[in-house]
Amino acid sequence: MDPRPISTSPDISQKATSDALTCKIHGMRETANKDFASDSVRGDRHLNFLRVFYEGVIAGGAAGVVVEAALYPIDTIKTRLQAARAGGKIVLKGLYSGIGGNLAGVLPASAIFLGVYEPAKQKLLKTLPENFSALAHLTAGALGGAASSIVRVPTEVVKQRMQTGQFASAPDAVRLIVAKEGFKGLYAGYGSFLLRDLPFDAIQFCIYEQLRIGYKLAAQRDLNDPENAILGAFAGAVTGALTTPLDVIKTRLMVQGSANKYKGLSDCVRTIMNEEGPRAFLKGIGPRVLWIGVGGSIFFGVLEKTKQILANTRPGKQEPISSCA
């Protein structure tokens, strides 16, 4: 065996150094590309949330205003039927009383509802297992209803007081309610409103969304405008019928004003039962089912059409940024 040390060729040493440098540069590029991709994903998620929120706000506001403007007289009749105690007469004049102030409240309330509902729905659908889609729709509907109640309750209080002839205009209603009952007067019946509207919103949107899913699976295509309207009508009518007793309680608490005939939710239920019997909890069910059934048809029809229009106006997807090799 030769005891002399093995000499290393200068060319081999330089090549090894060059290879190591190349690997290091390659690794740095990969790390940079991963960081860039991660930032891009976060940016895309943020932009997607804003897009869904924006489209929900626009579509919800448009749908809410169209429904209220078209069906306000039926809602007025329903309110007067529910507010009338035993033997009371129903006045059929001034069926558009308070519509201006109501529309001013419905627009932001509907926008807030859909602005919360759509992002919450998409987040929950991605988070929950596929067979829990109904729970995602129920939860998103309740969240949207809770968020929009901040605007919906004062709007509902002013609207129903005007529908029952207590005030001549929305500004007068707000001013006098605050003067006589304080700011909390604008939130009269807030608890009963949530008791009615959170289940209502959750059930209505859940029924509608589940019907759409089932219909699309059966038809193997997207729904057209009449089909969306029919499903919306069915969902609205069923939900309206189921929640009529809660709506009666909410109406009585909201329209009582400073008289304070009812001391609260439980007292309202007890008093109605004792004085008018259980049938009183179904007062106005006919106009309510008609109003919400037709309203559901218009609301969901306008909602889906507006979402479709907004989707078609989105800018085209940009080509991904190429990186140097």
C-alpha positions as CSV (number, residue, x, y, z in Angstrom):
1,M,0.0,0.0,0.0
2,D,1.4,3.4,-1.0
3,P,1.8,5.6,2.3
4,R,1.7,8.9,0.3
5,P,-1.4,11.0,0.8
6,I,-3.9,11.1,-2.0
7,S,-3.8,14.4,-3.8
8,T,-7.0,16.2,-4.7
9,S,-7.3,17.6,-8.2
10,P,-8.0,21.4,-8.2
11,D,-10.8,20.8,-10.9
12,I,-12.6,18.4,-8.6
13,S,-12.5,20.7,-5.6
14,Q,-13.8,23.7,-7.6
15,K,-16.6,21.6,-9.0
16,A,-17.7,20.5,-5.5
17,T,-17.7,24.1,-4.4
18,S,-19.7,25.1,-7.4
19,D,-22.3,22.3,-6.8
20,A,-22.7,23.3,-3.2
21,L,-23.2,26.9,-4.2
22,T,-25.7,25.9,-6.8
23,C,-27.7,23.8,-4.3
24,K,-27.7,26.7,-1.8
25,I,-29.0,29.1,-4.4
26,H,-31.6,26.6,-5.5
27,G,-32.7,26.1,-1.9
28,M,-33.0,29.9,-1.4
29,R,-35.1,30.1,-4.5
30,E,-37.4,27.4,-3.3
31,T,-37.8,29.0,0.1
32,A,-38.6,32.4,-1.6
33,N,-41.1,30.7,-3.9
34,K,-42.8,29.0,-0.9
35,D,-43.0,32.3,1.0
36,F,-44.4,34.1,-2.1
37,A,-46.9,31.3,-2.6
38,S,-48.0,31.5,1.0
39,D,-48.4,35.3,0.8
40,S,-50.3,34.9,-2.4
41,V,-52.7,32.3,-0.8
42,R,-53.3,34.7,2.2
43,G,-53.9,37.6,-0.2
44,D,-56.3,35.5,-2.3
45,R,-58.2,34.5,0.8
46,H,-58.5,38.1,2.0
47,L,-59.7,39.3,-1.4
48,N,-62.1,36.4,-1.7
49,F,-63.6,37.3,1.7
50,L,-64.0,41.0,0.7
51,R,-65.6,39.9,-2.7
52,V,-68.1,37.6,-1.0
53,F,-68.9,40.3,1.6
54,Y,-69.3,43.0,-1.0
55,E,-71.5,40.8,-3.3
56,G,-73.6,39.8,-0.3
57,V,-74.1,43.4,0.8
58,I,-75.2,44.5,-2.7
59,A,-77.4,41.4,-3.4
60,G,-79.0,41.5,0.0
61,G,-79.8,45.2,-0.1
62,A,-81.3,45.0,-3.5
63,A,-83.5,41.9,-2.7
64,G,-84.7,43.4,0.7
65,V,-85.8,46.7,-0.9
66,V,-87.6,45.1,-3.8
67,V,-89.6,42.7,-1.5
68,E,-90.6,45.5,1.0
69,A,-91.7,47.9,-1.7
70,A,-93.7,45.2,-3.5
71,L,-95.4,43.6,-0.5
72,Y,-95.7,46.3,2.1
73,P,-99.6,46.5,2.1
74,I,-99.9,42.8,2.9
75,D,-97.4,43.3,5.8
76,T,-99.5,46.2,7.1
77,I,-102.7,44.1,7.1
78,K,-100.9,41.3,8.9
79,T,-99.6,43.7,11.6
80,R,-103.1,45.2,12.1
81,L,-104.6,41.7,12.5
82,Q,-102.0,40.7,15.1
83,A,-102.2,44.0,17.0
84,A,-106.0,43.9,17.2
85,R,-107.4,42.4,20.4
86,A,-110.6,40.5,20.7
87,G,-113.4,42.3,18.8
88,G,-111.1,44.9,17.3
89,K,-111.7,46.2,13.8
90,I,-109.2,46.1,11.0
91,V,-108.7,49.4,9.1
92,L,-107.8,48.9,5.4
93,K,-106.7,52.5,4.8
94,G,-103.1,53.8,4.7
95,L,-101.6,50.4,3.8
96,Y,-98.4,52.1,2.7
97,S,-98.1,54.1,5.9
98,G,-94.4,54.2,7.0
99,I,-92.9,52.7,3.9
100,G,-90.3,55.4,3.4
101,G,-88.8,55.0,6.8
102,N,-89.0,51.2,6.5
103,L,-87.1,51.1,3.2
104,A,-84.4,53.4,4.7
105,G,-83.9,50.7,7.4
106,V,-84.5,47.6,5.3
107,L,-81.6,48.5,2.9
108,P,-78.8,48.5,5.4
109,A,-80.4,45.6,7.5
110,S,-80.6,43.3,4.4
111,A,-77.1,44.3,3.3
112,I,-75.7,43.5,6.8
113,F,-77.6,40.2,6.9
114,L,-76.2,38.9,3.6
115,G,-72.8,40.5,4.2
116,V,-72.5,38.3,7.3
117,Y,-74.4,35.3,6.0
118,E,-72.4,34.6,2.8
119,P,-68.9,34.7,4.2
120,A,-70.0,32.8,7.3
121,K,-71.7,30.1,5.1
122,Q,-68.7,29.6,3.0
123,K,-66.3,29.4,6.0
124,L,-68.6,26.9,7.7
125,L,-69.1,24.8,4.6
126,K,-65.3,24.5,4.3
127,T,-64.8,23.8,8.0
128,L,-67.6,21.3,8.6
129,P,-68.0,17.8,7.0
130,E,-70.0,17.7,3.8
131,N,-73.0,16.0,5.5
132,F,-73.3,18.9,8.0
133,S,-74.1,21.5,5.3
134,A,-77.6,22.1,6.9
135,L,-75.9,23.0,10.2
136,A,-73.7,25.5,8.3
137,H,-76.8,27.1,6.7
138,L,-78.6,27.2,10.0
139,T,-75.7,28.8,11.8
140,A,-74.9,31.3,9.1
141,G,-78.6,32.3,9.0
142,A,-78.7,32.9,12.8
143,L,-75.4,34.9,12.7
144,G,-76.8,37.1,9.9
145,G,-80.0,37.7,11.8
146,A,-78.2,38.6,15.0
147,A,-75.9,41.1,13.2
148,S,-78.7,42.8,11.3
149,S,-81.0,43.0,14.3
150,I,-79.2,46.2,15.4
151,V,-80.9,47.9,12.5
152,R,-83.9,45.7,11.9
153,V,-85.4,46.1,15.4
154,P,-85.7,50.0,15.4
155,T,-86.9,49.8,11.8
156,E,-89.6,47.2,12.8
157,V,-90.7,49.2,15.8
158,V,-91.2,52.4,13.8
159,K,-92.8,50.6,10.9
160,Q,-95.4,48.7,13.1
161,R,-96.2,51.8,15.2
162,M,-97.0,53.7,11.9
163,Q,-98.9,50.7,10.4
164,T,-101.2,50.8,13.5
165,G,-101.8,54.6,13.1
166,Q,-99.7,55.8,16.1
167,F,-97.5,58.2,14.1
168,A,-97.8,60.1,10.8
169,S,-94.1,60.0,9.7
170,A,-90.9,58.0,10.5
171,P,-89.0,61.1,11.9
172,D,-91.9,61.9,14.2
173,A,-92.1,58.3,15.3
174,V,-88.4,58.2,16.2
175,R,-88.5,61.5,18.0
176,L,-91.6,60.8,20.0
177,I,-90.6,57.2,20.9
178,V,-87.3,58.4,22.3
179,A,-89.0,61.3,24.1
180,K,-91.6,59.1,25.8
181,E,-89.8,55.8,26.2
182,G,-86.1,56.7,25.9
183,F,-83.7,55.2,23.4
184,K,-84.6,51.7,24.6
185,G,-88.1,52.3,23.2
186,L,-86.7,51.9,19.7
187,Y,-85.6,48.4,20.8
188,A,-89.0,47.4,22.4
189,G,-89.6,43.7,22.0
190,Y,-85.9,43.1,21.1
191,G,-85.9,39.7,22.9
192,S,-89.1,38.6,21.2
193,F,-87.7,39.8,17.9
194,L,-84.6,37.6,18.3
195,L,-86.8,34.8,19.4
196,R,-88.7,35.1,16.2
197,D,-86.1,36.2,13.7
198,L,-83.1,34.0,14.6
199,P,-85.1,30.8,14.1
200,F,-86.9,32.3,11.1
201,D,-83.7,33.3,9.3
202,A,-81.9,30.1,10.2
203,I,-84.8,27.8,9.1
204,Q,-85.7,29.8,5.9
205,F,-82.2,29.9,4.5
206,C,-81.5,26.3,5.5
207,I,-84.6,25.1,3.7
208,Y,-83.9,27.1,0.7
209,E,-80.2,26.1,0.5
210,Q,-80.9,22.4,1.1
211,L,-83.6,22.5,-1.6
212,R,-81.2,24.0,-4.0
213,I,-78.5,21.4,-3.3
214,G,-81.0,18.6,-3.8
215,Y,-82.5,20.1,-6.9
216,K,-79.1,20.6,-8.5
217,L,-78.1,17.1,-7.7
218,A,-81.3,15.7,-9.2
219,A,-81.3,17.9,-12.3
220,Q,-77.5,17.8,-12.8
221,R,-77.4,21.5,-13.7
222,D,-77.7,25.0,-12.2
223,L,-81.1,26.3,-11.3
224,N,-82.8,29.0,-13.5
225,D,-84.5,32.1,-12.3
226,P,-88.1,30.6,-12.0
227,E,-86.8,27.6,-10.1
228,N,-84.9,29.8,-7.6
229,A,-88.1,31.8,-7.1
230,I,-90.3,28.7,-6.6
231,L,-87.9,27.2,-4.0
232,G,-87.7,30.6,-2.3
233,A,-91.5,30.8,-2.1
234,F,-91.8,27.3,-0.6
235,A,-89.1,28.1,2.0
236,G,-90.7,31.4,2.9
237,A,-94.2,30.0,3.2
238,V,-93.2,27.1,5.4
239,T,-91.0,29.2,7.7
240,G,-93.7,31.9,7.9
241,A,-96.3,29.5,9.1
242,L,-94.1,27.9,11.7
243,T,-93.0,31.2,13.2
244,T,-96.4,32.9,13.3
245,P,-96.9,32.5,17.1
246,L,-93.5,34.1,17.7
247,D,-94.5,36.9,15.3
248,V,-97.7,37.6,17.2
249,I,-95.8,37.9,20.5
250,K,-93.2,40.2,18.9
251,T,-95.9,42.4,17.3
252,R,-97.8,42.9,20.6
253,L,-94.6,43.8,22.5
254,M,-93.5,46.3,19.8
255,V,-96.8,48.2,19.3
256,Q,-97.8,48.5,23.0
257,G,-95.8,51.7,23.4
258,S,-95.6,53.4,26.8
259,A,-98.9,51.7,27.9
260,N,-96.8,48.6,29.0
261,K,-99.8,46.3,28.9
262,Y,-97.3,43.4,28.9
263,K,-94.4,43.3,31.4
264,G,-92.3,41.1,29.3
265,L,-92.2,38.0,27.0
266,S,-93.7,35.5,29.4
267,D,-96.3,37.9,30.6
268,C,-97.3,38.6,27.0
269,V,-97.8,34.9,26.3
270,R,-99.7,34.4,29.5
271,T,-102.0,37.4,28.9
272,I,-102.8,36.5,25.3
273,M,-103.6,32.9,26.4
274,N,-105.9,34.0,29.3
275,E,-107.7,36.8,27.5
276,E,-107.9,35.5,23.9
277,G,-107.1,31.8,23.9
278,P,-104.5,29.8,21.9
279,R,-106.0,30.7,18.5
280,A,-104.8,34.3,19.0
281,F,-101.2,33.0,18.4
282,L,-102.2,32.3,14.8
283,K,-103.6,35.7,14.1
284,G,-102.5,37.0,10.7
285,I,-101.2,33.6,9.6
286,G,-102.9,33.9,6.2
287,P,-101.4,37.3,5.2
288,R,-98.1,36.3,6.8
289,V,-97.8,33.1,4.8
290,L,-98.9,34.9,1.6
291,W,-96.5,37.8,2.3
292,I,-93.5,35.7,3.2
293,G,-94.2,33.1,0.5
294,V,-94.4,35.7,-2.3
295,G,-91.7,37.7,-0.6
296,G,-89.4,34.6,-0.5
297,S,-90.0,34.1,-4.2
298,I,-89.0,37.7,-5.0
299,F,-86.2,37.9,-2.4
300,F,-84.4,34.8,-3.5
301,G,-85.1,35.4,-7.2
302,V,-83.6,38.9,-7.0
303,L,-80.8,37.7,-4.7
304,E,-79.6,34.9,-7.1
305,K,-80.0,37.1,-10.1
306,T,-78.0,39.9,-8.5
307,K,-75.3,37.5,-7.4
308,Q,-75.1,36.2,-11.0
309,I,-74.8,39.7,-12.5
310,L,-72.0,40.6,-10.0
311,A,-70.2,37.3,-10.7
312,N,-70.3,38.1,-14.5
313,T,-68.8,41.6,-13.9
314,R,-65.8,40.3,-11.9
315,P,-62.4,41.0,-13.6
316,G,-60.8,38.0,-15.3
317,K,-58.3,36.0,-13.4
318,Q,-54.8,37.3,-13.9
319,E,-52.0,35.1,-15.1
320,P,-49.8,33.8,-12.3
321,I,-46.5,35.7,-11.9
322,S,-43.6,33.7,-13.4
323,S,-40.4,33.2,-11.4
324,C,-36.9,33.0,-12.8
325,A,-35.5,29.6,-13.2
